[in-house]
Amino acid sequence: MRVTLLSSAQDLSAADWQSLETDDDPFISREFLGAAEQTGAASEDLGWRPMHLALRDDGDRLAGLLPLYRRSHSFGDFSHDWSWAPAWQQAGLNYYPKLVTGVPFTPSPGPRLLARAGAEAAIGPDLIAAALELTTELKASSWQCLFVREADRAALESAGLLFRRGVQFHWLNRGYRDFADYLGTFTSDKRNKLKRERRAVREAGLRIEARHGDEIDAPLWAAIHRHYRDTFIRHENHPAFSLDFFQRVGTGLKRRMVVFIAWQGDKPVASAIGYRNQTTLYGRHWGTDIDCPGLHFDLCYYSGIEYAIAHGLSRFEPGAQGEHKLARGFEPVPTWSAFWIADARMRQVLANYLAREGEAMQDYQAELARHLPYKTA
């Protein structure tokens, strides 16, 4: 295999991307990663240097791809390793640069070891070996493969990477006919609370609709981006994605991008940005111009559940964190990230820490599951 480092996701042709087994993940795509890099969200100036690792066979055919970034800080990768850099410093080591395989500003589990369709088992170990060699060559502290799917775990474990367990809240479609059928599985008090939240939105005169990326014009995109941007600014955070980014991704992903919009008459007053593939809806960002009780839950959760049921999707992942999602029927599920630590001493220290943390996270997930709103048999 010949290894090539790419400075942009768009250095690969659309045909090459289509040859990879990505489960049609909207984030691990030429459209999403390329737009993030080209519009500055994932640029070297902001601490994201694209170094995507491509493998080609003797016939110069693409065999595999590992999305990879050289990072000079941890903002936006959701590795939750802020305390690790001081530990490295105390040991007389540099934590940055580190190498990260993941999606900028998107903590969504998905495929990471991308192989030509039908060659996953053969290519995964080669991608891992190339990543470890690059980690050594660049004198990076670590290679982090974040939010990996189950299919990639075996290869990463075999290579000796350490695993970190997390918890997210996902909605699972158990064959519901419609939203009312879903609500029928709730206890009466939880069901009535949810109905009150939805009723408050309707009584405020708001209408919610879903539009796909290819159904949104420039003025509507401007309003959607304003909602997104203002939410980040209000919480004193950085809105990484520009209006240009969303317009590019909407044009590129088309129906793999879904935006839920609240209308007050003919004015878009709130929106929730999401993505999808053939099985899963992914909720990402939201914002609003108005203060309306229940609007956040209706726009970000209930509308997505209705959409998933109507379109036969099996899962809805509304984003990281948020114990309040339990009361809306989102179940705690484990997430996994893998770490290769270059320094042997720090590798052992981190292994001990992650083992203890993993046990605590397992207990935490079990405790959360006891607070779901569903009827018990």
Secondary structure, 3 states (H helix, E strand, C coil): CEEEEECCHHHCCHHHHHCECCCCCCCCCHHHHHHHHHCCCCCHHHCEEECEEEEECCCCCEEEEECCEEECCCCCCCCCCCCHHHHHHHCCCCCCCEEEECCCCCCCCECCCEEECCCHHHHHHHHHHHHHHHHHHCCCCEEEECCECHHHHHHHHHCCCEEEEEEEEEEECCCCCCHHHHHCCECHHHHHHHHHHHHHHHHCCEEEEEEEHHHCCHHHHHHHHHHHHHHHHHCCCCCCCCHHHHHHHHHHHHHHEEEEEEEECCEEEEEEEEEECCCEEEEEEEEECCCCCCHHHHHHHHHHHHHHHHCCCCEEECCCCCHHHHHHCCEEEEEEEEEEECCHHHHHHHHHHHHHHHHHHHHHHHHHHCCCCECCC
